[in-house]
Amino acid sequence: VTKDKRFISQLAEQGARPYPGSSADMTRLMEKEGKRWGEVIEHARISLD
């Protein structure tokens, strides 16, 4: 799927790009990004209320 030119074009239209890899790779990425953005949110004192 991540090599399909039509799919890649649709992602690009949305400002995204494919991230090929295994489900374990995606899990690591999500954990890393969750930690990163959690720290940003905490530092900026952002809340839902």
C-alpha positions, 0 to 999 in steps of 0.5 A: 500500500505504501508504494502505491502512487495513487495512495501516496498522492492522496496522502500528500494532498492531506499533508501526510506521507507514508511511514513504511514499517512493521506494527512494532515500528509504529508502536515505537513511533506512537510511544515516542510521539506520545511522550514528546507531545505529552511533555509539550502539553504539560509544559504549556499547561494546556488543558481541556477545560 
